[in-house]
Amino acid sequence: MKTEELRALPPEQLDLAYKETVKQLFHLRVQSATERLETPSEIRKVKKDIARIMTIKRERELKAAKEQAQAAGKQGA
């Protein structure tokens, strides 16, 4: 998936995409170990997809924490 598509997903679907991608990586590694993997570059692509998803999740966490801190700062002032 492209980054723009991932950013458009709600958190629940992003978690689901993460789980599916990790499962896909597992299957590719099994195929690699049994020498049935046709395209070894597929493992690299899936790893990059996992990294993209994790980055977007982290960005959302940081944004939520920042908004929460700003809201707490306004209440205390």
N, C-alpha and C positions, 0 to 999 in steps of 0.2 A: 504494500500500500504506500501511497505517497504521503508525505508529511501533512499536506493540506487536508487530505481525507481523514487522517488520524486526528488532527486537531478538531475536526468537525464532529467527531463522535462524542456522545455523552460518556461520563465516567464508567458506567456499567458495561457499555459495549467496548470501551477501551480495555477494561479488565478482561473481557472475554477474548478480545483479539490477542492480548498478551498470552493468555493461557493456550490458545490455539497455536500461536507461533512457537511457544516453548515446546508444545507437543510435536509440532512439525520438525523442530530441530532435533528432538530425541529420535524421531523416526529416521531422519536423514543420517544421524550418527550410527544408528543400528545398520542401516543400509551400507554405510561406509565401512563398518567393521566386517560385514559379511561380503564385502566387495561387490555389491549389487548397485552401487550408486553410479548413475549415468553421468551426472554433471556435478563434479565436486565444488564448483563455484556456487552452487545452490546453498551450501552450508554458510558461506560467507554472506550471502544475501539475506538469509534468515536471521543471522546474528545481527546484521545492521538493522533489520526491522525491529528486533527485540530492543536494541539500543534506542531507536527512535521512539518506540512506545514508552520505554522507561523514562526517557528525557521529557516527554510531554507530561507524563504523570507527575514527575518531579516539579516541572514548571507550574503545574496546577497547584501542587501542595504549597510551594513557595508563595504563589499569588494569594492563596487563601490565608496563609499565615500573615502575610503583609497586610491584607485587608482587615484581618482580625486585630492586628496590633494597632492599626490606624483607628479602628472603631473603639478600641479600649482607650486609646489616647484621647479621643474626642470626649468620651464619657468622663474621664478623669479631669478634664480641663474646665 
